[in-house]
């Protein structure tokens, strides 16, 4: 994939769709220990509709270019990298779509600049002090320990463990074994990537995110929630509570759309439904 050199780091980026599109561009933000392929099915469907889609490979555990010890390897540091990416590619008119840990990073970015993009779509993600949810809070606590991280990620070579609740078993309905194996490969093979991930995990602070989520009431952008109904980590109740923080056009929060048959990784479980919801929102918002 092509790389993008930014002040806060060098990242790879996957791009889909026509470069000369007149439709709003779409930027996708993934979470921890996944890569651009989380969003690829949805991005390809939106590209077929004429949208230009950008999926940066953020340094959150499945990246291949080390972030490095000189970087601010925290959620706020990742949010700065996201804002730099949007600015570098002149994507301030974009719809930003976030999932999982990427939802927390997006909130930190909005906290610094509530208008760095034009529109927002949140799918199942961290908010308030649910950062991360169980069982991953315990698992992330173990992975912060340098001596434990490599054996823990090496254990994910076993499909049975990888597809259990300690892996991706709670996150999607029908995991692709090749995909779920490959997202752990950078952590398994590169000590620099493990160092990046440990640094990021050690900066996760649920109380800090709870404060930031409350400040999302000041974000007056068009916002849509597209939420997997079957999620046991980020339940629909959690999502609706998060949606209510945003002012919304009628003062009753952002509109909330449930996607049946989908868990946390809603983009993999139900890509057609997610793509349709994003496309409708992008067109609706662009006509305002």
C-alpha positions in Angstrom: 0.0 0.0 0.0 1.1 3.6 -0.5 2.5 5.4 2.5 1.7 8.9 3.9 4.3 10.8 5.8 2.8 12.9 8.5 4.4 15.0 11.3 3.4 12.4 13.9 4.3 9.3 11.9 4.3 7.4 8.7 1.3 5.2 7.9 0.0 3.1 5.1 -3.4 3.9 3.4 -5.8 1.9 1.2 -7.9 3.9 -1.2 -11.0 2.9 -3.1 -13.2 4.6 -5.7 -12.8 7.3 -8.3 -10.3 10.1 -7.7 -12.6 12.6 -9.4 -15.8 11.8 -7.5 -18.1 14.7 -6.8 -19.7 12.8 -3.8 -18.4 13.4 -0.3 -15.2 11.4 0.5 -15.3 8.9 3.3 -12.5 8.2 5.8 -12.7 5.0 7.9 -11.1 4.6 11.3 -10.4 1.1 12.7 -9.6 0.0 16.2 -6.9 -2.1 17.9 -5.4 -5.2 16.4 -7.2 -4.9 13.1 -6.2 -3.2 9.9 -7.8 -1.6 6.8 -9.4 -4.9 5.8 -12.0 -4.4 8.6 -13.5 -1.7 6.3 -12.6 -3.1 2.9 -16.0 -4.7 2.1 -17.9 -1.5 2.9 -15.3 0.7 1.2 -15.6 -1.4 -2.0 -19.4 -1.2 -2.0 -19.2 2.6 -1.5 -16.6 2.9 -4.2 -19.1 1.2 -6.6 -21.6 3.9 -5.7 -19.0 6.6 -6.7 -17.5 7.5 -3.3 -13.7 8.0 -2.8 -12.8 6.0 0.3 -9.7 6.3 2.4 -8.7 3.7 5.0 -5.5 4.7 6.9 -3.7 1.8 8.6 -3.3 3.3 12.0 -0.5 2.2 14.4 -2.8 0.2 16.8 -1.2 -3.2 16.7 -1.7 -4.5 13.2 0.4 -1.9 11.5 3.6 -2.7 9.7 5.5 0.6 9.9 6.7 1.2 13.5 5.3 4.3 15.1 8.5 4.6 17.2 9.4 5.7 20.8 9.7 9.4 19.8 5.9 9.5 18.9 3.1 10.3 21.3 1.8 6.7 21.3 -1.4 7.4 23.2 -5.1 7.7 22.2 -4.6 11.5 21.9 -1.4 10.9 19.8 -3.4 8.6 17.5 -6.1 11.2 17.2 -3.5 13.8 16.2 -2.3 11.4 13.5 -5.9 11.0 12.3 -6.3 14.8 12.1 -3.0 15.2 10.3 -4.1 12.5 7.8 -7.3 14.3 7.1 -5.5 17.6 6.7 -2.7 16.2 4.5 -5.1 14.7 2.0 -7.5 17.8 2.2 -10.4 15.6 3.4 -12.1 18.2 5.7 -15.3 17.6 3.7 -15.3 13.9 4.5 -17.6 11.6 6.3 -15.6 10.0 9.1 -16.7 6.5 10.0 -15.3 5.0 13.2 -15.4 1.5 14.9 -14.2 0.0 18.2 -11.1 1.7 19.6 -11.3 4.0 16.6 -14.4 5.5 18.0 -12.4 6.6 21.1 -9.6 8.0 19.0 -12.2 9.9 16.9 -13.6 11.5 20.1 -10.2 12.6 21.1 -9.7 14.1 17.7 -13.1 16.0 17.9 -12.1 17.2 21.4 -9.2 19.0 19.8 -11.0 20.2 16.7 -14.7 19.6 16.5 -14.8 20.5 12.8 -11.9 18.7 11.3 -14.3 16.6 9.2 -17.8 17.5 7.9 -19.9 14.5 9.1 -19.6 11.5 11.5 -20.7 7.9 11.6 -20.1 5.9 14.8 -20.4 2.2 14.6 -20.0 -0.1 17.7 -17.2 1.6 19.7 -15.8 2.7 23.0 -17.4 5.6 24.8 -17.7 6.9 28.4 -15.6 4.7 30.6 -16.1 1.6 28.5 -12.6 1.7 27.2 -12.2 -1.2 26.5 -15.1 -3.4 27.4 -14.7 -6.8 29.2 -13.2 -9.3 28.6 -10.7 -7.1 26.7 -10.1 -4.8 29.7 -8.5 -7.7 31.5 -6.8 -9.0 28.4 -5.3 -5.5 27.5 -4.1 -5.2 31.1 -2.1 -8.4 30.6 -0.8 -7.3 27.2 0.6 -4.1 28.7 3.3 -6.4 30.3 6.3 -6.7 28.0 7.0 -10.3 29.1 3.4 -11.4 28.5 2.6 -9.7 25.2 4.5 -12.0 22.8 3.3 -15.3 24.4 -0.3 -14.0 24.4 -0.3 -13.0 20.7 1.6 -16.2 19.8 -1.2 -18.1 21.4 -3.5 -16.6 18.8 -2.0 -18.8 16.2 -4.5 -21.4 17.5 -7.8 -20.9 15.7 -9.8 -22.2 18.7 -8.3 -19.5 21.0 -8.4 -16.8 18.3 -12.1 -17.4 17.7 -12.9 -17.6 21.4 -14.2 -14.7 23.5 -10.5 -13.8 24.2 -10.0 -13.3 20.5 -12.7 -12.3 18.0 -15.4 -14.6 19.1 -17.5 -11.8 20.6 -16.8 -9.4 17.8 -18.3 -11.0 14.7 -20.5 -13.8 13.7 -18.5 -15.7 11.1 -14.7 -15.0 11.4 -12.5 -15.6 8.4 -9.6 -17.7 9.8 -7.0 -16.2 7.4 -8.0 -12.7 8.2 -8.1 -13.2 12.0 -4.7 -14.9 11.9 -3.0 -12.2 9.8 -4.0 -9.2 11.9 -1.9 -10.7 14.8 1.1 -11.3 12.5 2.8 -7.8 13.1 2.6 -8.3 16.8 4.0 -11.8 16.6 6.9 -11.0 14.3 8.1 -7.5 15.2 9.3 -6.3 18.6 8.9 -2.7 17.5 5.2 -3.2 16.8 4.8 -4.8 20.2 6.6 -1.8 21.8 4.2 0.6 20.0 1.2 -1.4 21.2 2.3 -1.7 24.8 2.9 2.1 24.8 -0.6 2.7 23.5 -2.3 0.3 25.9 -0.5 1.9 28.9 -2.0 5.3 28.0 -5.6 4.0 27.8 -7.6 5.8 30.6 -11.3 5.1 30.9 -11.9 8.1 33.1 -10.3 10.4 30.5 -12.5 9.0 27.8 -15.6 9.5 30.0 -14.7 13.2 30.3 -14.2 13.5 26.6 -17.4 11.7 25.6 -19.4 14.1 27.8 -17.8 17.0 25.8 -19.2 15.5 22.5 -22.3 17.5 23.4 -20.4 20.5 21.9 -20.0 18.8 18.5 -22.7 20.2 16.2 -21.9 18.2 13.1 -24.4 15.8 11.4 -23.9 12.5 13.3 -25.3 9.0 12.5 -25.0 5.8 14.6 -24.9 2.5 12.7 -24.9 -0.1 15.3 -24.7 -3.9 15.3 -27.7 -5.2 17.2 -26.1 -8.4 18.4 -23.0 -6.9 20.1 -22.4 -8.0 23.7 -19.4 -5.8 24.1 -20.8 -2.5 22.9 -24.5 -3.2 23.4 -27.3 -1.2 21.6 -28.1 0.4 25.0 -24.5 1.7 25.3 -24.7 3.0 21.7 -28.0 4.8 22.3 -26.6 6.4 25.4 -23.6 7.6 23.4 -25.9 8.9 20.6 -27.9 10.9 23.1 -24.8 13.0 24.0 -24.8 14.7 20.6 -27.2 17.6 20.2 -28.8 16.3 17.0 -31.0 18.4 14.7 -34.0 18.2 17.1 -32.1 18.3 20.4 -32.8 14.6 21.0 -29.4 13.2 20.1 -28.0 11.6 16.9 -30.1 9.3 14.9 -29.5 5.6 15.8 -29.7 2.8 13.2 -29.6 -0.8 14.4 -28.1 -3.4 12.0 -29.5 -6.9 12.7 -27.2 -9.9 12.5 -24.1 -7.9 13.4 -21.7 -7.6 16.3 -18.8 -5.2 17.0 -17.3 -5.6 13.6 -20.5 -4.7 11.9 -18.7 -3.9 8.6 -17.7 -7.5 8.2 -21.0 -9.0 9.5 -23.3 -6.9 7.4 -21.3 -4.8 4.8 -24.3 -4.1 2.5 -26.5 -2.7 5.3 -23.6 -0.6 6.6 -22.7 0.7 3.2 -26.3 1.6 2.4 -26.7 3.5 5.7 -23.5 5.4 5.2 -24.3 6.3 1.6 -27.8 7.5 2.5 -26.4 9.6 5.3 -23.6 11.1 3.1 -26.1 12.1 0.5 -28.6 13.4 3.0 -26.0 15.5 4.7 -24.5 16.8 1.5 -27.9 18.1 0.4 -28.3 20.3 3.5 
